[in-house]
Amino acid sequence: MQRRTGYRVGSEAVDMANTGIRGRASHASTAAPRAVHAWRWLLAPGLLAFLVWLWGGYVLSWKWTGLSGSVKLWDWLQVLALPVALGLAPLLIDRRRHLRRVHHLSAAGGLIVFAGLVLAGYLVPLGWTGFTGNTLWDWLELLLLPLVVATGSLWVRLERQRASTEPGRPRPPLTRRRLLVLVVVAVLVVALVLGGYLIPLSWTGFRGNTAWDWVKLMVLPLLIPLVILPVLARRLDRHLTSAGSSADQ
């Protein structure tokens, strides 16, 4: 009798635990759609307000908007480049393996369209773009940091490959092709910088910028892939490893 009673109590406890787990799982599965639905309700009024702001500034000339014909595409790029890169970086790091060919083709198509727009902005020129008068230095200030942030998945992957090398085992050397590419890129960059200062090439906008200007331009784009992202990748891997081991226990 005691064994049957103990068995019955144990089975009831297991059933209660399973019921609790199913309840929490169903609650989580229903909470996720609710959160997405709430974001949709918030997104619609925000988008509507943004469109009214644009229309009032550019079409109706409402002064309080701060928008007018003097606020061009270049100004919008200065505002949006880094926030968009920060938004894309976690998505690319988390979902990089799930990207398909259509995603790569879409990204390549977007880059081609943007490059064509930049060329048209300078050559036609298209006044509403605001590109005319901006030099290569201005483009570096605009896009260098966002590009480094947006390609964070590449730096994280390289760090994980380095960390996966067994202790005491020599790291695989650079292939000749990669080494050749690095040498060619370095030579071209040095030649461009020297030409910008010595010839000078006015379209580069390098002349007049001092070593301190270069430090301000390069410090974050160098710190992010060399220091910040490797540290974050190691901590994230440790957290996932500890979470997986605790779940197994």
N, C-alpha and C positions, 0 to 999 in steps of 0.2 A: 504493500500500500504506500509506503513512504517513497519507494522508487517511482511508482506511477505518479504520485502527487508531484514529486520533484520534476519528473519528465514533463508533466502537464504545465507546471509553472514555467519551466524553461521554454517550452514551445510557445506559450502565451507571450513570454517576454520577447522571443524572436519575432513573433507576428506583430507585436506592438512596435518593435524597432523597424521592421520592414514597412509597416504602415506609416511611420514617421518619416522614413526616407522617401517613400513615394509621395507623401504630402509635401515635403520640402521640394522635391523635384518638380511636382506639378505646380507648386507656387512659383518656383523660379521660371518655369516655362511660360506661365501666364504673366509673370511680372515683366519679362523681356518685351513682349508685344505691347504691353501698356506703356512702357518707357518709350518705345519707338513711336507709338501713337501720340504720346504727349509731346515729343519733339516735333512731330508733324504739325501739331496745333500751334506750337511756338514759331515754327519756321515760316508758316504762311503769313501771319501778320508782320513778321520781320522783313520778309521779302517785299511785301506790299509797301511798307514804310520806306524801304530802300528805293523802290521804283518811284514813289512819290517824291522823295528827296531829289533823285536824279532829274525827274521831269520838271520839278519846280526850279531847280538850279539852272539847268541848261536851256530849257524851253521858255519857262515863265520868268526867268531872271529874278528869282527870289534871293535877295541879298543875304538873308540869314543862313542860307544853305552853304555859302562860301564857294559855290560852284559857278563857273562861268566858262567862257571860251578860253580863258588863260589856263584852266586846269585841263591838261592834256593827258594822253595815254601814258606818257613818261611819268607823270606825277602819280597816276594810279599804280604803275609798276613799282614805284618807290614805296608805296603804302602796302601793297599786297604781296610782293615777292616773298619776303621772309615769312609772314604768317601762313601763306599757302605751303611753303616748304616745310614749316613746322607741323602743319597738319598732315602732309603726305608722308613724312618720315616714319612715324610709328606704323602707319598702314603698310608701307613698303617693307618695313622690317618684319612685321607679323605675317603678312600675306604674300611675301615675295615668291614663295614656292607655288602659290596658287595662281600666279599670273600666267595667262595663256598667250598664244600668239596674237590673238586679236587685241589684247591689251598692249603688247609691244608695238604692233602696227599702229594702233591709235596714238600712242605716245610719239612714235616717229613721225606720223602725219601731222600732229600738233606742232612738233618742232620745225618741220618743213614750212608749215603755214606761217609760223612766227618769224622764221628767217626771211621768208618772202616779204612779210609785212615790214620788217626792219629795212630790207633793201629798198622797198618802195618808199618808205618814209624818208630815206636819204636821197634817192635818185629822182623821184617824181618832182618835187618832194610832197609828202602829205603833211600839211601843217598841223592837223589834229593829233598826229602821233607825238609831236614834240621831240622827235628824234634828232632833227637837224641841229647841229651845234654841239651835240654830246660826243665826246671822244671815247677812245678805248678805255681810258682811265675811269671815266664816268660809268661805263658798262661794267668794269671790274668792281667798282664800289656798289653797283646795283645788284649784280648777279653772283658774284663769287661766293659770298657767304650762303645765300639760299641754295646754290647748287651743291655746296658741300653738305649742307643739312639734308637736302632732299635725297642725296645719294648715301645717306647714313647706313642703309642696308648693306651696301658694298663694303663699307669699313667694318661693320659688325661681322660680316661673313669672313673677311680676311683675319680679323682678330680671333674668331672661333677656330679657324683653320690653324692659326699659329698656336692657340692654346691646346688644341687636340694633339699636338705633337708630343710623343712620349718623352718624359724627362730623361736627359742624357743622350737622346737620339738627335743627331744633327738635323737641322731644318733643311728641307729640300732647297737647293740653290735655284737662283733665277735662271729661267731658260734663256737661250740666246735671243729668241724673239722678243721677250719682255725686256731684257737688258738693252737690246737695240732700240726698242721703242722709247724707253726712258732716256737714253742718251740723245736720241734725235729730238725729243720734246725739250729736253734741257738746253740743247744747243740752239734750237729755234727761239726759246724764250729769252735766252741771254742775248742773242743777236737782235731780237726785236727791241729789248730794253735799251741796248747800246745804240741801236739806230734811232730810237725815239729821242735820246739825249744828244747824240753827236751829230746826226745829219742836219737838223732834227726832222723827225717825221711828225708833223703837226697833228695828224689825225690820231696819234696815240695819246696825246695829252700828257706825256710823261715829263716833258721838260717843265721845270718849276717845282716839281714834287721832290722833296728831300727824303733822306733815309728814314726820318721819323714818320713821314707820310706812308712809306712802304710798310713800316712796322705796324701802324694803325690799320692798314689795309689787310695785312697778312696774318696778324696774331690770332684772331678767332678762326679763320679758315684752316690754320695749322693746328691749333689746339684741339679743335673738335675731332678730327680723325685720328690724331696721334695720342691724345690724352683722354678727352672726355668720353668719347664713344667706347674705347676699349675698357675703361673702368666700369661704365654702365653695363657693357656686355658681360663682363666677368661677374658682376654682382647679380645680374638677372639670371645667369646660368646657375650660380650658387643657390639662389632662391628657388629656382625650379627644381634643382637636384634635391634640396632639403625638403621641399614640398612633396616630391615624388617618393622619397624614402619614408617620410612620415605617413603618407597614404598607404604605402605597402605594409607598414607596421599595424 
